[in-house]
Structure formats: C-alpha cells, structure tokens
Amino acid sequence: MRELVADLMSEGVGASVSKTVRETVMAVRQQGDNGLSITAIGKRLGLHKTTAKARVDAAIEAGYLVNLEAKPGLPVIIKTGDPLPDEVELLPLPERLAAMCGGGVGVLCLKKRYRLGV
C-alpha cells in the first residue's frame, strides 16, 4: 500500500518533487545563469523535444522553472525559479517504524502510536 500512495502524497503536499521534474530542473540549473531552450534541455536529458516540453511545463507549473520570454510565438528561455525542496520521507518504511518501536511487523507500538503491518 505504501508504494502505491507515498509518491502521490508527497507530491500533493509539496514534500517532494517527482524524479522527472527534479532531473529537468537540475539540467537547467547546471547551465548556470544562461537560459536554455526546450531543445537544449531535451538534448541535455537525452529526450525528444516534446517530452522535454512536457517536463518543463510541469516544472513551470510547480514554480521550479520560469520562462523568461513573455512574447507568444518566440522561442522560450527557461531558467530556474523556486528552489527544489529537500526530499522528505512522508511515509516511513515499515522496517524503519519497526526499528523505532523495538519490534517487528504487526507489533503495536505504543511509544510512537503506530500500528505496523496487518
């Protein structure tokens, strides 16, 4: 169950950023102060231009990248926006909870008030 919801929950509350958005932002950040085109970002990531554009659009929507070209129809100039948050583990692994509680899966952890496993 954890594997199904952990990434979605983390992204939903802003605790983490998807791997693809993080990779895209890092590719732009490595360029420095110079902006990049969608084509250049795609080449850096080894992706087709349309795939790179979808990633850039997601990063822009989240605020991690910005398009400096305000005029429609002109090539975009992409630069970094808001800083990426550090990776936060919203739902700890069951093994980690078990270790914190001093017991195994299925043990009621009164100290931390977690029920481990089913």
C-alpha positions in Angstrom: 0.0 0.0 0.0 2.8 2.4 0.9 4.4 2.0 -2.5 1.1 3.0 -4.2 0.5 6.2 -2.3 3.8 7.5 -0.9 4.9 9.5 -4.0 1.5 10.8 -4.7 1.0 12.0 -1.1 4.5 13.6 -1.0 3.9 15.5 -4.3 0.4 16.5 -3.2 1.6 18.2 0.0 4.8 19.6 -1.6 7.1 17.4 0.4 8.8 16.0 -2.6 9.2 16.6 -6.3 8.9 13.9 -9.0 12.1 12.4 -10.3 11.4 13.7 -13.8 10.8 17.3 -12.7 13.8 17.2 -10.4 16.0 15.9 -13.3 14.7 18.6 -15.6 15.3 21.4 -13.1 18.8 20.1 -12.4 19.6 20.1 -16.1 18.6 23.8 -16.3 20.4 24.6 -13.1 23.7 23.1 -14.4 23.6 25.6 -17.2 24.1 28.5 -14.8 22.8 31.9 -15.5 22.2 31.3 -19.2 18.7 30.3 -20.1 18.0 27.2 -22.1 15.6 26.4 -24.9 13.4 23.3 -24.8 15.5 21.7 -27.5 18.7 22.2 -25.4 17.0 20.8 -22.3 15.9 17.8 -24.3 19.4 17.2 -25.6 20.9 17.5 -22.1 18.4 14.9 -20.9 18.5 12.7 -23.9 14.8 13.3 -24.6 12.7 14.3 -27.6 11.7 17.9 -27.7 8.0 17.1 -26.9 8.9 15.0 -23.9 11.2 17.8 -22.7 8.5 20.4 -23.2 6.0 18.3 -21.1 8.6 18.1 -18.3 9.4 21.8 -18.5 5.7 22.7 -18.4 5.3 20.6 -15.2 8.3 22.3 -13.6 7.0 25.8 -14.6 3.6 25.0 -13.2 5.2 24.0 -9.9 7.3 27.2 -9.9 10.7 25.4 -10.2 11.4 26.8 -13.7 10.4 30.1 -15.3 10.1 31.1 -19.0 11.8 34.5 -19.5 10.3 35.0 -22.9 7.0 36.8 -22.4 6.1 37.2 -26.1 4.0 34.3 -27.5 5.4 32.6 -30.6 9.1 33.3 -29.7 11.4 30.6 -28.5 11.3 30.1 -24.8 14.2 30.9 -22.5 14.0 28.6 -19.5 15.8 29.4 -16.2 15.4 28.2 -12.7 12.7 29.5 -10.4 11.9 28.5 -6.8 14.5 26.2 -5.2 13.6 22.5 -5.1 12.7 21.2 -1.7 14.8 18.6 0.0 13.5 15.1 -0.3 11.2 14.4 2.7 10.0 10.9 3.5 6.4 11.4 4.3 5.6 7.8 5.0 8.5 5.9 6.6 9.2 2.4 5.6 7.6 -0.3 7.8 11.0 -1.7 8.7 12.1 1.8 10.0 9.0 2.0 12.1 9.6 -1.4 13.5 13.1 -0.5 14.4 11.9 2.7 16.1 9.4 0.6 18.1 11.8 -2.2 19.0 9.6 -4.8 17.5 8.6 -6.5 14.3 5.9 -6.0 11.8 2.4 -6.4 13.4 3.5 -5.1 16.8 1.6 -2.3 18.4 4.0 0.5 19.0 2.5 2.4 22.0 5.6 4.6 22.3 5.1 6.1 18.8 1.4 5.1 18.5 1.9 3.3 15.2 0.3 0.0 14.2 2.8 -1.8 12.0 1.6 -4.2 9.3 -1.6 -6.1 9.1 
